[in-house]
Amino acid sequence: MSETLKLVAFCGSLRKASLNRLSLQAFVDRLPAGTSCETIEIGDWPLYDADVQAKGFPDKV
């Protein structure tokens, strides 16, 4: 029985044409069979705020 290896990756840059983003895409394009990778955007992550934490973290967190 073979299971798919599931990865999550993110780029440390917000620029669409950054070298980091291009490197990440090259990595994803070369994953071996049986491996999947979902990329997530750090621009969607809320910044830490203790006042927000006191009210309860948003769903994105």
C-alpha positions as CSV (number, residue, x, y, z in Angstrom):
1,M,0.0,0.0,0.0
2,S,1.4,3.4,-1.1
3,E,0.4,6.7,0.5
4,T,0.9,10.1,-1.1
5,L,3.3,12.4,0.7
6,K,1.5,15.7,1.2
7,L,3.6,18.9,1.6
8,V,2.7,22.5,2.2
9,A,5.2,25.2,1.1
10,F,5.3,29.0,1.1
11,C,7.5,31.6,-0.4
12,G,9.1,34.2,1.9
13,S,8.6,36.9,-0.6
14,L,5.4,38.7,-1.6
15,R,6.7,39.7,-5.0
16,K,5.2,37.6,-7.9
17,A,8.5,37.5,-9.8
18,S,10.9,37.0,-6.9
19,L,13.7,34.4,-7.2
20,N,12.4,32.7,-4.1
21,R,9.0,32.2,-5.8
22,L,10.6,30.9,-9.0
23,S,12.7,28.5,-6.9
24,L,9.6,27.2,-5.1
25,Q,7.8,26.7,-8.3
26,A,10.8,24.8,-9.7
27,F,10.8,22.6,-6.6
28,V,7.1,21.9,-7.0
29,D,7.4,21.1,-10.7
30,R,10.1,18.5,-9.9
31,L,8.4,16.6,-7.1
32,P,8.6,12.8,-7.6
33,A,5.5,10.7,-8.3
34,G,3.4,10.1,-5.2
35,T,4.1,13.5,-3.7
36,S,1.8,16.5,-3.7
37,C,2.5,20.1,-2.6
38,E,0.0,22.9,-1.8
39,T,1.5,26.4,-1.8
40,I,0.1,29.0,0.5
41,E,0.6,32.7,0.5
42,I,2.1,34.5,3.4
43,G,0.3,37.7,2.4
44,D,-2.9,36.1,3.5
45,W,-1.6,35.5,7.1
46,P,-2.6,38.1,9.7
47,L,0.1,39.7,11.7
48,Y,0.3,38.9,15.4
49,D,-1.7,41.2,17.5
50,A,-2.3,40.5,21.2
51,D,-5.6,42.4,21.1
52,V,-6.8,40.1,18.4
53,Q,-5.6,37.1,20.4
54,A,-7.5,38.2,23.4
55,K,-10.7,38.2,21.3
56,G,-9.9,34.8,19.7
57,F,-7.8,34.1,16.7
58,P,-9.4,34.6,13.2
59,D,-10.2,31.5,11.1
60,K,-7.1,32.1,8.9
61,V,-4.8,31.5,11.9
